[in-house]
Amino acid sequence: MKVAWAVDLHKIFTLFIIYGMMSYYGNFSVGAWVFLGLHGIYGYCWLIKDFGFRDHQLENKLSFLGFINLYVLLIAWYWLMPWLFIARAIEPSGLVLFFAIAIHTLGVVTMVAGDGQRHWILKYRSQPGLIREGMYRYTRNPNYLGELMLYAAYALLANHWIAWAIYGYMAIYFLARMKGKDNAISRHPGWADYKAQSGLVIPWALINGRAVMDRISKNNKTATESHLHEK
């Protein structure tokens, strides 16, 4: 059994698990439907991505015991977030729903775009090296950033410390993987400059305005070169 099969099964079942919670508790509020739409349909967004460009790490083999451990230690905990929301009949405000949907949408797009760019560059480029453009220009891990954003939306809706504890557990796991990736790619030429240019996960340059200044400087340089060429 591959790791991908365990993860994909979880993504498929999540929609039905959450709807089952709604039916069991008789909670068909607007908030519950929004949670179902976000978390349940995210699983199918993942499946589309997986069919298009699967992460090679998900091709690793799992024993049956490994499958059980993967669920117990990592995957099944995510179902506690919708349970905390639905069982407690949380009624989020319109503002909370807005932020949850906004963060979730941006997170899914960021994750898929990051994974897609990495997959196609690694598949078709002729020489190994750092990926420093596009989604990877200001963050070295746009895929993890996207996942952190969308799961933050679930924790925000659940509105319980256990949900945020699960989120913290997931963030620590992701951090370990990101650090391992940094160690692996640090051997490539240009690593020091790229590390200084980008954040481990948060694209600080987009927050502090440096990215905007870089773009303005680049546009001015291009315009100057074009003007000189015309002369």
Secondary structure, DSSP 8 states (H G I E B T S, - for coil): -BHHHHHHHHHHHHHHHHHHHHHHHT---HHHHHHIIIIIHHHHHHHHHHHHS--GGGGSB--HHHHHHHIIIIIGGGGHHHHHHHHTT----HHHHHHHHHHHHHHHHHHHHHHHHHHHHHHH-SS-----SGGGSSBS-HHHHHHHHHHHHHHHHHTSHHHHHHHHHHHHHHHHHHHHHHHHHTTSTTHHHHHHHSBSSS-HHHHHSHHHHHHHHHHHHHHHHHHHHH-
